[in-house]
């Protein structure tokens, strides 16, 4: 096959990215632009195409979550499946032609290019909807750059963010291949600033009610994640507090029974943002790899180890998620087929606000103790009388376990991961994905990450 210039050209070519080499058909933005972007209805249809890219298994449909858990396994989970792509991540020996790594890069830039096309055609959108459409496109673009920078570059907490290489920023729609298509990598700082620009504007434009699509409190929640990675704890606190206030005002609350927050057909009262899954759109790679054949999945590719389970207190209702089958302990968070993929839950925001308040020595919205006890009470644990940063981070780890937070929390807190007898520091080059070899071959301006031979 010919070489592809995926960076910025996504949607103009067909690319292979799934484990079975399923062909991605060119999405809508690759057709005649005069047809695709010439009316309000067509632009909104193209916007839905950006959501479709974002919900693919290569992104929020499961693999982003899986990657984090494999990179951050830390002798607490183990990959047992036959797929080599996640095994390479688990072993911290990722090849430059890893098809999962290629597929996620490709899908993210496809979504970015769709968003760029929408942003270029706002003048034909009905004025009453223009702000919402712009906000959704910016949320998608900012979120995709956030996921890319976390995986394909050194963390914000490592080295000089003004010189460390991030990922290429492509902010205009790509509709033809020319010399400008050979983009270079921007710095980590430049990428993070673009993410903040996109998400802050998106938050100001989006309503609090918008079906299951992006809403203002979803963007606030995403901003809280970004600010945590940047160690801007006051901003993380404020973004989490905004998300909590708006979400709870609009009916969101913690589900009384912890496991009732999972394996749901529709969004639960705790869900802030999910990927909708049904029999027509069954893509959920967390189910595929975490569940078992009797539930319609594979053979149980991810085992939960005793070192993880031992960290829960004896009366913790979160222990109810674990069950023994196919020779190992499993988590039931992803047990059932055709259930929504959880991307953001309200519980995360309470934990973020607690951590950020404690680090900033503030009590915005609630005290750290109040927020932690709120999360603990839901799972049947006694209230604490005092709380430390270590306790907050442990509570966060156990509450959000197996949901795609593991490696990102390790990196932002400058932690480490131990696999077997080998310990990897948070900034070890082996904890960063390579730039896909297909990209390196196609674009002479790209520089490979350390340790990958480029």
N, C-alpha and C positions, 0 to 999 in steps of 0.2 A: 504494500500500500504506500501511497505517497506520504511524505511528511506533512504534518499538520502544524500550523501556527495557531495554537489553541489560545494563547494569551491575547485577549481582545478580539479574537476571530471566532469565538465560540458562537455557535448557531449558524455559521456559514459552512461548516463541514460536518460530516458524520464522524463520530468518534466512538471507539470501543472503550467501555469502562467497567462493565459488570463482570462477575466471576465467570460467567458462561459466554463472554464476548457478545452479549446482546447488543445489537446495533441501536444507537440513539439516532432517531430520525431528526433532521434539522427542524428546530422549533419555529414558531410562527414568525419570529422577527427576521428570518432569513428570506422570506418571500418579498416580492416587489413592494418596496416601501411606500410607493404612491397608493397601493391598495391597502396595506396593513395599517397605516397610520393616518388615514385621511378622514376619519370621523370619530366622534365621541365613542360610539359603540366598538369600533375596531381597536382603539387605544385601550379601552377597558378590557377587551378580550386579550390583547397582548399582555396586559398587566397580569391577568389570571395565568398566562403562560409562565410568568416569572415565579408565581407561587408554585406552579407545577414543577418547575425546576428545583425550587427550594425544598419541596416535599419529597424529592426522589430519594431512593435508598442511599445514594452516594452522599447525601447531605442530612437534613433533619429527619429523613425517613429511617434512620438507624445507624448509619456507619459513623457519623460524627460522634455519636455516643459510644459506639463500640471502640473506636480508636482511642478515646480517652481512657477507657477502662483497661485496654490492653497495654498501652504505654505506662499507665499508672498501676499496674496489677499488684506489685509490691508484696508478692508471696501471699496475697489474699484471694486472688482468683487465678484460674489457670485456663489457657486455651487448649482444648482437647480435640478440636475439629480437624478435618482434613484439608481445609483451605489454607494455603501457604501465606496468603496476603496478611491476615490477622496474626498468624504465627510469627511472621517477620517482625511485626510491631511488638508482640509479646516478648520476643527474644532480643529486641533492640538491634536487629540486623536486617534493615530494610533495604531492598534492592531498588535501584533507580527505575526499573521497569515494573515495579509493583502495580498491578492493574487497579487496585483500590485507590492507591495514592494518585494515579493518573486520572481515575474517574471522578474523584472528588474535586481535584483542581479544575477539570473540564466542566463539571456541572456547576460549580460556583461561578466560573467566568461566563457560562451560558446565562445564568440568572442575572449576573451583573449586566451583561449586554442587553438582555431584555429590558431591565430596569432603565438602562441608558436610553434605549429607544423610546420608552414611555416618557421619560423626562424631556426628550427632544421634541415631543409632540403635544405638550400640554396646552398649546394655544387652540387646539381643536376640541378639547374636552369642555363639556358644559361648565360654565363658570361656577355653578353651585357645587360641583363635584371636584373642581380642579385641585383644591387644596388636599382633599382626601387622596386623590389619585397620586399626586406628587408625594405626599407623606408615605403612602404604601411603597412606592417605588424606592424612595430613599431608605426606608426601613429595610427593604430587601437588599439593596446594594450595601448599606452599612453593615448589616448582619453577615453577609457573605464575606466581606473583607475582614470582619472580625474573626470568623472561623478560619479563613486562610492564614491570617497572620499568627494565630495561635499554633498552627500546625507546621507551617513551612518556614518559620523564622525563629530566631532565638527569642525567649520571652522578654517582655518589657523590663523585667527585673534583672536582666543580664547585660552587663557591659554598657556601651555607649549607644543609646537609642538613635542618636543623630548620625551614626556611622554604620551601625549594624544593618544589614540588608533585610528588607521585608519582602513584599510581593509587589508586582507591577500595579500601579494605579491606572486604570483605564476608565475615564469619566465621560467619554463621548461614544455614541454608538459606532460600532465597526460594521461597515457595509461593503467594504471592498478591501482587497489586499494591496498594500503599497508600502513604501519605505517606513512610513509612520507606524506600521503594524509591528515593527521589530522593537518593542518596548523594552526598557531596562527595569530593574527592580528599584523601587523606591525604598527609602529608609524605614525602619520600624516606626520612628517618630512621625514621619509623613503619613504613613498608613493609618496610625492611630488618630492623628488629627483629622484625617478625612472621615474616618468612622464617626468621630464625635460630631463633625460638621453635619454629616448625613442624619445621624440619629437625633441630634438636638433639634434640627429643623423638622424632622418627621414628627417628633413628639409635639411640637407646637402646632402642627397642622392636622393631626388625626383626632377623631372623636373618641369618646369613651365607649361608644357602642358601634360595632361594625361587624356583626355576625361573628364568624370564627376567624376573620382576617385580622390584620394588624390594627391594634387600638392604641390610644396614647399611653395607657398604663403598661402595655406590652413593650413599647419602646422604652419607657422609663425603666422597666425591669432589665432590658438589654443594656441600657446605659449603666445600670448598677454593676453589671458584670464587667463591662469595659473598664469602668473606673476602679474596680477591685484589681484587675490585672495591672493597672497603672499605679497602684498604691495611692490613689487620690481618694482617701477614705471619707473625707467630708462630702465630696461629690457623690460617692457611692452610697453613703448614708441618705443624702437628700433624694437621690433618684429612687432608691428603694422605698423611702417614706412616701414619695409621690405615688409610686406604683401601688403601695398598700392602701393608701387613702382612697385613691380613685377606684381601685378594684373592689374594695370592701363596700364603698358607697354604691357600687353597681352590682352588689349581690354576691361577691366572692367571699368565701370563708374556708377555713380548714374543714375537711371532711371529718366527721366525728370518729370514724373507724379508719385507721391508717390504710389498710389494704383496700378499702373501698375507693381509694384515689386512683387505683390502677385497674387495668383490664376493663375499661369502660367503652361502651359503644359511642357515647356522646361525651362532650366535655363535662367533667364534674364541676362542682361548685368551687373546687380548689384550683382548677386548671386556668392558667393565664394564656398559654399558647400551646396548641397541640397540632400534630399532623393528623388530619382526618383519614381514617382507614375504614374501608368497607369491602364487601365482596367484589365490587367493581374496580376498586383501587386498593388492592391488598398489600401494598408495599410497606413492610415493617421488618427491617433487618434485625432489630433487637429481638423480636419474636423468633425470627428464623434461626438465629444463632444461640439464643438463651433457652428456648423452650425445647420440648421433647416430641418424639413422633406421635404419641397418643393425643397430643393437642394440635397436630398438623405440621410440626416443625421438623428440624433435622434431628440428629442424635444427641443433642445436648452438648453443644460445642464449648460452653463456658461452665466450668465447675467453680463453686464457691468453697474456699478452703477454711479449715478450722481457725486459722489465725485471724481471719476476718470475723467470724461469728463470735469468737471469744471476746470481742471488744464491746458487745452489747451487755447492758445490765440484765439481770436475771428476769425481771418483770417487764422488760421492754416489749411492747406489742409489735415492734418492727421485726422481732424474731419470727412472727407468724408467716413472714414471706418465705422462709426457708423450708424446703422439703427434700427428702432423700429419694433419689430415683436414678436409674441407670448408673448405679455405683458411686454417685457423688451427691453432695449437697447442691441444690439449685435455688435460684430466686424466682418467686412467682410474680415479680413485678412485670415480667414480659411473657407470662405463661400462655395467654389465650390469643387465638388467631382473630384477625379482623378488628382489633382494638386500637384505639388512638395511641399515637406515639407522643409521650409527654416531653415537651421541650422546656416549659417554664411552669412551676407550681408556686402557689402563694407561700408555702412553707419556706422556700428558698429566700424569699424577700425578708421574712422575719429574721432569718439567720444572718443575712447580709447586713440588715440594719443593726442587729445586735453586735456583730463584729466591728462594723464601721464606727458605731457609737463608742464602743469600748476603746478602740484604737485612738479615736479623736477626743476621748474624755468628755463626751457629750451625752445627752439623753433625748435627742430629737425623736419625737413620735412615741417613744417608750424607753425605759431603761434597758440596758442589755439583759439584765436579770429577768425583767418582765417578758421580753421576747423569747428568751431561752425557755423559761418556764411554760410559756404558751405552747411551744413545740413539744416539750416534754410531757405536759399534761395530756395532750392528745394521744400519746402512746402509753399512758398509764404509769408514768414515772413520777416520783415525788418531786416537789418543788425544791430547787436549790435555794440556799440563803445568801450565798455569794457566788460569783462566777468569774472565771479567769479566761484569758484568750485561749489557752489550751483547751478548756472545756467547751468553749464555743466552736472551735475548729473540729473537735471530736464530734460534737452534736451535728455539725454540718456534714461531716463525713458519713455518719451513720444514717442520717435522714435522707441524704441524696445519693446513697450508695447505689451503684449499678445504673445510674442515670446519665452518665457522661460528664461528670465533673472531676474525676479523679486526678488526671494529669494536670489539668489547668490550675487546680488548687495547690498541687505540689509545686508547680512552677512559680506561681505568684507569691507563695510563702517561702520560697527558696529552700524547699525540702529536698528529699531524695527518694529514690525507689530502689528497693533491693529485690533482685530476682535470683533465686538460688543463693549463691555465695558472692554475687557481684552487686555492688551498689553503684547506682548512677545518680550523679548530682543533677539538680534541676536544670542546669545549663549544659549538660553533656550533649555534644553534637548528635549522639545516637538517639536522643529524645526528640529530635527535629526531623520532619519528613524531608526527603530529597526533593529538589525540583524535578518533576518527571523527565525522564530521558527524552521522551518525545518532544518536550518543550525545548530542551537543550539542543537537540538536533535541528529543530526548525528555526530557532531564534538565536543568532550569534551574539546578541546583546545580553543574554541571561548569564548570570554567574551562579554556579552550583554551590550548595551548602557545604560547609566544612565536613570532611570525612567521607564524601561521596565521589571523590576523584575528579571533580571539575574545577 
